[in-house]
Structure formats: C-alpha cells, structure tokens
Amino acid sequence: MNYSKYIDELYQRQNINADVTQQNLVPRAFYESLVLGVDKVIKENPDATLNELRECLIKESKIEEKIRDFCLIKKNAPGMVVSLGTKNYQHSFYAGNREEVIATNNGNIPNIDPMTNDTIFDLASTTKLFTGIAVLKLVEMGELNINDDVVKYAPQFENLKGITIFDLLSYKPLGTEKRVDSAKSKEEAESILFTAAPKTLNYGETSYNDFASMALKYVVEKVTSMDYYSFLKYYILDPLQMSDTLVKIDDDRIKRVASTNSDVRIYKDGNIVERNYINKGVSSDDKARVLGQPEGNLSGHAGLFSTSKDMEKLANALITTSIIGAHLRDEMAKNRTGYLYTKKDGSNSATQYLGMLCYSKNPILSLSEVHHPLSGNSLAAAGWSGTQFTIDPVNEINLFMGSNRSHNRVTINSDSSKVLVKENGERVVTLPSGREVIDASRYAYDRDDAVIHPGVELAFKLKILEDILGIKDLEKENKETHIR
C-alpha cells in the first residue's frame, strides 16, 4: 500500500460534503499517526492473526480502562454498552448495572441488576433519526415531495402554512402556545402540539427542537395510512431484523430494559424534582409519554427502545444504502443550521450544527456530536437518557453507546456549588433529605473525551487495519467484553 496516498485520502475525506466552516478541522498528521500506529502493531506482531491484531489495537486504545473509569469509578452512569466496528468486525463492551434502585413510596430500595450486552435502552431523541430516515424513505419511494407544504399532509398544523417538509427535516425553529408536557391527556397534548408555529431565534440561539420531528410523524401517517410505528416496522425494522426495537415493551423483554427513573433535577430557583414514576419500558421523555408511548403510540421525536445489536444493524444498513440511497443519506449529514459566532465576552462559539433530524459536524470539537476525524458524510444522533449513535459511511465505521444515565442520578444541576468531587472523580450532591446522589449533569460533555472519541478512533484503526491487510468482505465477526 502507498501510505502517503492513503493518508492523503483519509485527510481529504473529512471535507466531503462539508461547508467551509467544517473543513480541515484535523491536520494530516493526525491521520498519519493513526496509519503508522496500526502499521507499527502489524510489524511488531508478524505472526499474529487478524483477530490477534485487532486485540492488540483494542488493548493499545485502553478503551476498557476508559469505560471502567467513566462508568464504574466516576459513576457517570449506572451502566453502559459500547458497540463499535467495521462492516467486517464488531466489538461490544458492557459494564455496570441496568438498575441500581427500585423507587417506592418509602424511598429507593437497592436492587442491583447487572448490565448485559442485550440490554434494551430508551433511545429518547435518537428516535428523531428514525423519523428522518422514514421521511426520506417516502421521498425515495416517490410518495412524498420534500418541497411540499406540511399542511398538504397535516392540515391540523394550521400555523405551519408555507413551511415545507424540507424545513421540518432541517429543524425549522418552532414553538407551541403551551407546553405539550403540561397536558393531562393525549387529546390535550395533541391540541397543544397542533398550535406549533415558526419562531424567530436570537443571534447565537440553536434551532434544535422536538416539534419539527413531532409534526413529521403525522405527515408519515397521512401519506401511508399507517400508524407511525407500523410504518417503521414494515419498511425498516422488519427488513433489518431489528426485533428488539420497540415502542411498547412486552413482558418477555421488560427485564432487559435499563431503568431511567429516580432522575433528580436541581433548578436555579432551588426547586428539586425527583422523577420516580418512570417504570421500565416507559419513555423518559414527558411529551412522548403523554402522547401515548406506554400504549404503543410512537411520537416522531422520542419513544423508541432498542439494543446495541439492533442499532449496529441500522448503522450497517445506512452505510451499505440498503434502507435509503447514498444521495439522501448524505443529504441528511449536511449542515443545515450551524454557524460560528462571537459571544458577548468576545469568545468564539457555534450554534448546533444539525443535518436532517441528526447532527452534523460542529467545527468546535467540544460542541460536536460528530468526532472531527470522521468524513464529512458522517452523522450522529443522541438521546437524553444517555444514548449516542455515530456512522461514517465513507470510512465505513460505526459506534453506538447505550446507557441509563438518567437512573439514580442528578441529570440537571443549576447550582454547581452543591457538588462535592471525590478523590476518584465521582461527583455527588446531598439533597435536603440527607440522601447523597451521584451528579451526572455533565454527562453529555464528559462522555465524548471519555468514551465516544476513543471509541471512534479505535473503530477507525480497526478499519485501517483491514485496509492495510487488504481485507474486503468477510463474514461479520462479533466479539464482546464484560468490563468489571
């Protein structure tokens, strides 16, 4: 292999599909270090098999130690599953517990239920990715015109006249007259949702919202004459054999669901809310619940549950274009909303870089769901409950992280002065009742350096190993590691 040419290719891939602010974020030297690092492992182990070389790269990445530190020592989440790989090889790592306590009227009772590799996770906002795929699937089928007005299919959204399907896919800023999650019934929630209207953002504000994907659910149902979940099941889930991706969890699977209750939120006004009413199989998203998720009614923004194995199947289907074609998939990844701006204090920042109901690469790494070394066609999705999904269709790698960070943790903390940081890095808060709770309010920021970035880079090295050795299409190998 001509390493210089190969490194140039990897370097140039980051600019595919990227706007000017997303280009050249990673120097060529970074890709060179990846390639030469893999080459060094190969040369140091001349008699090693392919799987032995993979194990060398995994050990060298220290991914197990990083997951152990993040999850078991700092306790940022009760447990997690991290699955990463290429089209030829997938490795899953799992650690911790899918449940730590059971909430009762008399307080929390300890109940340790270890994490397993087939744990079912509340996807929360990662559900939006499915909505984006569903709409583009209908466009590809010729059943829907992306430039049509929303009200052509969903006239109940009277305030969205002049707003197109493309606008909603691209996170058109919307708001409602009242909070949907204040409703007492599905009917009341829908009446509030149908008041959704465009809103104007201030300089530097993000356009991310739930309402665009919530409205598109009704478009899908009108076009197909099917309820939204049935459409997903028929056109996406069943063809991919994603049998554990569900809106309503049956009795046989309920034990495998990671708990998301006992979520503590500390607000600026001193108000402390502890959510102990979210049972297994019930979405952690308030709007999804009131709109009927427990009864099997799926919203467009949240409410799906899935496993790492099923999400791997989705990743491979997107990479190989077996669900939607490459053109529409790559259109999903394009930045539709993000821009760089200067804050009042003179520092540089960026709004969220969003594609079509997914994340695009943000030029500021600490704000980016998509890791910078990946190609410009990469996209990501993330959920409040602790899920993160990444694919790079050019470099043909994927990663999924499932966790239950909203179980037995503080997830919102507007008063950092209440946090005590222990010697091991664990952050805790003592509630007025005297109960000590682990603070995971920085989860979304800390997980990138701790797990997502090293996981993506390991997947990258595994693909580089295949490229150097000339590995093409093998029968997919799956490995797993239980981290204790």
N, C-alpha and C positions, 0 to 999 in steps of 0.2 A: 504493500500500500504506500502511496505517496502521501506521507504525513502532512507535509506543508499544504498540499492541495486540499486534503481532508479537513484540516484545521481551518483553512480559509472558508470552506463550505459551511462548517458549523458556525463560524463567526458571522457569515453573511445571512444565515437563516434567521437570526434574531430580527432582521429588518424586513422580512417578508410580511406584507400586509400591514405594516406599522406606519403610523403617521410620523411626522418629523420629530415630535417630542418623545416618541417611543424608540427612536433609532439609536444604535451604537451605545447602548447602555452598559454593555460588558466588553472589556478590551479583548483583543485577540489572545493575549497572554493567558487569559483565564481558560479558554478552550484548549490552548496548547498544554496547560498544566493538567487538564483532565485527560487528554490523549496520552501524554507522556507518562502520566501516573499509571494508566492502565497498561501501557507498554512495559513499564518497569515491573509490574506484577507478573506479566507474562514471561518476561526474561528471567525473573528470579525463581520461577516455578516451571522450568522447561518440560517436566514430565507430568504436569498436572492436567487433569481432565477439565472439561468446560465447567462442570459444576464445582470442582475444587477451586478454579479461578474465580468463579462467582463468590464462593465463600470467602476467599481472600479479600475481595473488594468489599464485601459486607463487613468483615472484621475490621478492615482498614478504615471504613467510614465511621465506625463507632456508633452506628445508628441504634444499636441495642442499648448502649450506655446512655445515649441522649434521651431515648424514650423512658428508660428507667429513671433518670434524673428528673425529667419533666413530670412524669405521671406518678411514680412510686415514692420519690424523695420529696420533691417540691409539692406534690399532690395537686397539681393544677386541674386535674380531672380524676374522678374515681377510677376510670379505666379507659383504654383505647385500643383500637385495632388500626394498624397502618399497613396498607397493601400497596405495593409499588412494583413496577416492572416494565417489560417489553412485550411484544406480541409472542415471543418465544418462552418467556420466563416471568413468573410472578412470585413474589415472596411476601408473606404476611407476617407481621409481628403483633402480638397481643399481650396486654399487661393489665394488671389491676382488677377492678371489680365493676360489674354492670349494676350492682346495687350495694349500698352500704347501710341504709336505714329504711325502715318502714314507718311512714307517718301515721300516727294515731291521734285520737282526741286527747290523749295523755302525754303527747310528745313523741319524739322519734325513738324507735326501738332499733337497736343494732341488728342488722341482717346482712351478712356478707354473702354475696353471690358472685363468684369469680367470672371475669370476662372470658368469653370463648371466641374462637375465630368465626363462628357463625352467628354472633350477636346481631340482633336487629336494632338499628338506630333510627331515631326520629331525625329525618333529614332536614326538617324546618325549611329554611329558604332555599336549600339546594333543590327543592321541588320546582322552583322557578325555571331551572334548566330544562326540566321535562316539558314545561309549558312552552318554552321557546322552541324545543325540538318538535313538539306536536304541531304548532302553528306552521313551522317551516315544512313539516311533512305534508300538511294540507296544501301549501303553496306548490310544493313539488308535484303533488298529485293533480294539480290543476283545479282543485276545489275552492281555492281561496286566492284572491288577488291582494298582494301585500300593500298595495296603494289604495285599497278600498277604505271608505269611512267605516269606523267601528259601528256606527248606528245602523248601517245597512244590515248587519247581522244581529246586533244587540241594541234595539231601539229604546230599551229601558234606560240606557245611559244617555238621557236627553241632553246633558251638558257637554257631551263629547262630540257634538256635531262639528265636522271639519277636522276631526282627529282621525288619523289613519291607523291601520293595523301596524304599519311600519313604525309610526310614532310610539305606540304602546310597547312594541318589541324593544324600542330604543330608549325605554324609561322616560317617556314624556312625564314631566312633573305633574302630579295630580294630588288633589286633596278632597276630603269629604266634609259635609257640613257638620257632622258629629263623628265621634269615634265609633267605628264599627264594633270594637270590643266592649263598648258600653251597652250593647243590645242585650236583651233578655231572651230573645228567641231568634231562630234562623230567619223568620219573616222580617222581623225588625232590623236585623243585621243587613239583609239584602236591601231593604228600603233605604238604609243609610248609604250602603255601597253605591246604589244607583244614582246618588247625588254627586258622584265623583266628577270633578271639573278640573281643567288645567289651572295651574297656579304659577306665579312668577317667582323665580328664585333670586335671592340677593347674590351679589358678587362673592364667589367662593363657596356657595352652598352646593350640596350634591343633589342630583336628581333622583337618586335611588328611592324607590317607594314600592309598596306592596300592591297598590291599586291597579297599576298597569297590567300586571300578570293576573290579578283577580278578575279584571274585566275580560281578558282574553279567554278565560275558561268558558265564559258564556258564548263567545264567538265560536269556539270549537264545538260546543254542544249544539248550537243552532245549525252550523254547516253540516254536521254529521248526523244529527238526530239521535245522538247517543249521549249518555251522561259522560262527563269528562274522564273519569277513571276507566270506564268501559272502553273508551277510545284508546287510552294509553295501553290498556291491557291487550286489546286486539292488534294494534299496529306496532307496538314497541315491546311491551313486557313479555308477552307470549312468544313472539318470534325469537326473542333473545333468551328465552327460558329464564327470565328473571322472576322466579316463582316466589321469592321472599320479598318482593317489592309490592307493598300493600298500603291501602288507606285504612282498612279495618283489619285488626289482627285477630285471627281465630284462636280458639282455646289451645290448640296444639302448639302454637308458636309463642304464646304470650310469655312463657318463662324465659324465652331467649331475648326479650326486649330489654334494652338498657333503660333504667329508671331515669326520669328527668324531673322528679318532684323535689320538694324541700329546697326550692330555689329562693334564696334570700336577696332582697333588693333594698339598698340603703340610699335614700334620696336626699337632695340638697336641703329640703325643708325639715330634715330629721325624721321623716316618716320611714318606717321599716316595714316592708311587706314580705311575708314568708308564704310561698305558694306550695301548700302541702296537698292540694286537691287534684293533682295531675297524676292519675294512675297509669300503670304500664299500658301501652297501646293507645294512649290519648296524647294528641299533639301538644307540645309545649307552647304552641302559638295560640294566643287568645282568639284571634279572628278566625283561624281555621276551626277551632272548637265550636264557636257559636254558630258558624256556618254549616255545621253538621258532620265534621270529621268522625266523631265517635260512632255515628250512624252509617258511615261509609260514603259520605258526600265530600268529594275532594275539591278543595279550592285551588286556584292557579298559583298561589304564592307559597303555600306550606301545607303539610298534612300527610305527605308520603313517608313511609318507613322502608328501610332497605338494609342490606348487608354489604360487607366489603366485596364478597364474591359477585353479587349482582351488579354492583357499581363497576367492577372490573369488566363485566360483560358489556355494560353500556359504553365504557371507555374504548374498548376494542371495536365496538360497532361504529362509534364515531370516527375512530382512526381509519378503519377499513371502508368507511362510507356504506355500510350495509343498512343503515337506518335513513340517513339523508345524504345527498351527494356532497362532494367536496366543496363545490361552489357555495352552497348555502351554509354548510358548516363553517367555512372560512369567513363568510359574511357575519356569522354570529360573533366571531372573535374581534372584529374591527371596533376600534374605539368610536363610540357614538356620543359620549357625554363629557369626557375628561378634558381638562385644560390646566396648565400651570398658572399660578397667580402669586402675587405678593401680599402677605398678611400685613395688618396694621403695624406690627412691630418690625416690619422690614424683612422678615424671613420669607423664604420661598416655600410654597406648598403646592398642593394639587387637589382638585376635586377627584371624586372617584371616577376611574376610567371603566366605563361599562360598555359591553357589547350588547347583543340581543339577549336580554334576560340572563346574562352571565357577566363575568368580569373580564376585562381586557387588561393588558399590561400597563400598570401605572409607572411613570418614569421615576417616582420616588419609591425606592425599594420598601421602606417601612410601611408604605401605604398600599402596596401591591399584593393582590391575591395570586397573581401570576409571577413566578420567580423569573428574574431578569435573564438568566442564560437561555431560557427556552425560546423557541421560534416565535415569530410574530403571529403565527396562526394558532397559538396556544390560547386556551381559555380555562376559566376556573369558576367554581360555584362554592358557596359556603353557607352554613346554617348556624343560627343562634345556639342550637343545642350542642354544637361542637363538631360539626362535620365540615370536611373540605375535600373538594374533587378537582383534580387537575389533569388535563390531557395536552399533549403536544403531538399533533398529527404529522408534523414534518419529521421530527426526530423519533416518532413512534414510541413514546413512553407515557406512562400514566401513574397517578397516585391517588389514593383515597385514604382519608383519615376519618374514622368514626370515633366519637367519644360521647360521654354524657356529662359534660362539664356543668350542666345546669342541675345536677343532682347533688344535694347535700353540700352546696357551695354558695358563696356570695357571688352573684353574677353582675350586679350593678352596685357600685360603691362611689357615691359622690363626695365622700369625706375620707380622703386617704389618711388623715391624721389618726383614724381609728385602727389602722392596720399595724400589726406587730409582725416584723420579719424575723423569723427564727434563724438560727445558725445554718440550718440546712437549706435556707432559701424559702421555706414554706411561709406563706402569708396568712395570718389569722386575724379574725375580728371577734371581739367579745360582745355579744348582744346584751341589751339591758336585762334580759332574763338570767344572765350569767353564762349562757351557753356559748362555747367557743366554736366558731365556724371558719372553715378554710375560705380565704378570699381568692376567687378565680376571676376577678373583674378585669384582669389584664390578659386573660387567656388568649384573646384574638391577636394581641400584639406579640406575646411571648412564644406562641406555638410556632411561628414562622422560623425564627432562628433555631428553636429547639428541635423541631421535627420536620416541618414542611421543606425548608431549604435543603437540609442534609439529605432528606428522603428523595427529593427531586434530583439532586446531584448524584446520589447513588444510582438511581434509575438511569440517569444519563450515562454513567460509567458502564453499567451493565449493557447498554445499547452499544457503546463504543467498543466494548469487548467483542460483541457479536460482529460488529463491522470489521474490526481488525482481523478477526479469525475467519471472516468470510461466511459467517453463519447466516443462512437465509431463512427458510421456512421449516421449522421443526415442530413436532407435536408439543403443544404447550406443557411446560413443566410448572408445577405449583409446589412451593415449599412453605412451611410455616415455622415460626419460632415463638414459644411461650416465654416471655420475659418475666422473671421473678425477682 
